[in-house]
Amino acid sequence: MGDRDIMKKEINFALYAIKKNIQSSAELRASFLMNMFGMILNNLGFIILWVFFAKIAGNIGGWTANDVIGMLGFSSLAYGVVFSFGSGLRNLPDYIASGVFDRFMLSPKNLIVRIATASFDTSAVGDIVFGFVCIVVYLFLISATLLQVLLSLLFVFLSSFLFLAVTISIVSVGFFFSDASPVTQSLFELFITPSLFHGGAFQGGLRIFFTFIIPSLVVGTLPIEAIRDVSIEKAIMVGFLGMVWFVFSLGLFGKAVKKYESSNFMSFGV
């Protein structure tokens, strides 16, 4: 069987698993809608805070309130895409600690795909809706040209792709600790928090650090600057960093899995 056939089978399996996860979650319609709209309201509070800050503080590093709306749109959308359809990745440290990871090892499917599609987070769908609306509003506010709209569509993919790559890297750390949940959660907060802050506040060494060491600004800040300035160079840089992190994440995951030892929680009562 050729690589193309294998890839096709993996994609079909992923789509099938996602479809079943959505159908299962949608059966409890009231819970599904409450989780989704609850996340949207939570994000609205966050965006109101930063927009008022941008209005009061004025132009910071060339950023306006409109740019903050767009930045939160890309960050929320990337988070929503990865943690709705690939919610299982976030649970990987728990799978490892509890021994549930054993059943993934026995699956003939791609290991990362199997883990990612093991669960579905309905609240993250709210992030997708919120992020999409924010991006549309941002493009309207800046009277976007056709090229800016096309760049926005490109960055929806690139931001989500990089977010996925960094997430795989972070959860792979779970194989190196007996109780990795606090560690991976701290690493994820270190990554996601700067991506939700005012992009103009990151200058100098801090900007370099959160671009090339911890790529938080690549999720939302750089896409907005590339769209605003119609910068193809920044678009290329975001794509390049995404590829680097994806290759790194696959390599780290492969080495981390080799550290895994099957957990056995069977015991005999006395």
N, C-alpha and C positions, 0 to 999 in steps of 0.2 A: 504493500500500500504506500503510495507516494505521500510526501509531506503535505501536498495540497489537499488530498483526501482526508488526512488526519486532522488538519486544521479545520476543514469543513465540518467534520464530525464534532470537533470540540465546540465550534461556534453554534452548531445546531443544538448540542446538549445544553450549552449555556443559555440559549434563548428559551429552550423548553423548560429548564429549571426556573428561570426568571418568570416565565408565564405562569407556572404552577404556583410559585411563591406569591405572585400578585393575586391570583384567583383565590388562594387560601386566605390571604389577608383581607381581601374584599368581601369575603363571606360575612365577616363582622362589620357591616357597612358603617354603623354608628361609631364604632371604635376607630375604624380606618379614617373617617372624616374628622373626628375629634383630634386624633393624633396629628393629622396633616395640618388642620387649621390652628391647632395649638402651637405648632412650630412656626407657622407663618406669623402669628401674633407675637411670639417671642422674638422673632427676627425684626418685626416692625419696631419694637421697643428699642432694639439695638441701633437700627438705622436712624430713628428719630434723634437719639442721643448724639450720633456722629454728625448728622446734618446740622443740628443746632450748634454743635461745637464749631463746625466749619463756617457757619454763618457769623458767629461771634468772633472767632479768631481771624477770619478773613483768609486771604490767599497765603497758603503755606507751601513753599517749595513748588509753586506753580499749580497747586491743587485747589479746586473749588468744591463746593457742596455737591455739584453734579458728578464730579469724578468719584467722590466717596460713594454715591449711590451705585455707580457702575462697578466699582471695586467690590462692594458687598454682594452685588449681583453675581459676579464671576466666582467669588469665593463660596457663596452659598450654593450655587449651581454645581460646582465641582464636588463639594461635600455631599450634596444630595444624590448626585449620580453614583458616586462610589459607595456611599453607605446605605443606599436603598437597594440597588441591584447587587451590590457586593458586600452586604452587611456581615456575611460570615467572616470576613477578614478581621473585623473588629473583635470578634469572639475567639480568634485563634489562640491567644494566651490561655483562655479558659478551657478550650478544647485540649490543649497540651497538658495543663495541670490536672484535668479530670480524667485523662486517658481516652477521651472521645476521639482524639486525633488518630487512634489506631484504625478506626473504620475508614478514614480518608485514605490511609496508606494502602488499604486493600482495594480501593476503587481503581478500575482500569482507566478512568478519565484523568485529564490533566489535573494535577494536585491543586494548583492555585485556583483554577476554575471551579473545581469541586468544593473547595473551602469557601470561596467567595459567594457562591450561589446556595450555600447551605441554609441561609436565612434571609429574610427581607424586613427592612425597617420602614414602617409606614410613615413615621414622623419625618424621615428624610425626604419623602415625597413633597412635604411642605417646603423644604429647602429648595427643591427643584422649581416648584411653582413660584416661590418668592424670588429666586435668583433670575428666572426668566423674565418676570415682570420688571424687576429692577433694571435689567439690561435693556429692555424695550423702552422703559422710561428714560434711561440715560441717553439712548440713541435719539429719542425724540427731543430731549432738552438741548442736545448739542447740534440739532439739525443735521444729523449724520448723512454723509454722502454714500453712494453705493459701495465705494471701496471700504469705507468704515464699517458698513453693515457686513460686508464679506469678511473683513478682518475679525469682527465680533463672532461670527459663526466659526471661524478657524480657531479662535481662542477658547471657545466653549469646549472644543475637543482637546486642545493642547493643555488647558488648565486641568481638565478632568484626568487626562493622561498622566500628567505629572503628579497630581494628587494621588492617583492610584499607585504609581511607582513608589512614592515616599511612604505611603501606607504599608505597602508590602515590606519595605525595608524596616519600618518600625516594628511591625508585628513579628518579623523574623527574629527580633531580639528575644522574643518569648522562649525560644529554644535554649537559651543560655542561662536562664534563671528558673529556680524551682517555683517561685511565685512571681510571675512576670507582669501581672496585670497592673500593679502600681507603676512599674518602670515604663511599660509601653504607654500607659495613660499620660505620664509626665512628659515623655518624648513627643507624644502627639500634641499635647497642649503647647509645648515649646514650638512646634511647627505651625499649628493652626492659629494661635493667638495673634502673632504679628500680621497675618494675612487679613485680619479683621480690623486692623488699626489704620488710622489716617495715613495714606501712602506718602504724603508730603513730609511727614515727620521723620522719615528714614533718610538720613544723609551721611555722606562720608563712609567711615569704616563700618558703621552700623548697617548701612545699606548693602555694602559688599558682603558682610557676614550673612545677612538674611536673604541674599540672592544666591551666593555660590556655596556657602557652607550649609546653611539651613534654608532651603529655597522657598521660604514663606511668601516673599514678594512676587515670586514667579506665578503664583496662583491668581492674584487679582491686581496687584499694583502695576506690574510691567505690562499686562494686557491693556489696561486703561491708558497708560502713557503711550503705548504703541498705536492704539486706536485714535487717541486725541491728536497725536502728532503725525499720524499716518507714517509710522516708522517701520519699514520692512526689516531693518536691521534688528530691532528688538523682537520682532516676530520670529526671525531666524534664531535668535539667541534663546528665546523661550522653547522653541522646538528642539534645539540642540540640548539644552539642559534637561528637557523631558526624556530624550533618548538616553542621555548619560545616566540619569537616575533609574530608568527602566532596566538598562543592562546591569547596573550595579545591584538593583533590587533582586533581579533573577539570580545573579551570582550569589548574593548573600543568602537568599532563601534556600538555594541548593545546598550550600555549605551548612546552613543552620539545621536543615532536616536531618543531615547525617549525625547531628548531635542528639537526636531524639532517641529516647529509650522507652519502649512500650511500658505503659503504666498498668499495674495490676492492683485493683482495689478489692480483690476477693479476700475474704477472711472467714475464719471458722468461729462460730459462736461457741461460748463455753457453757 
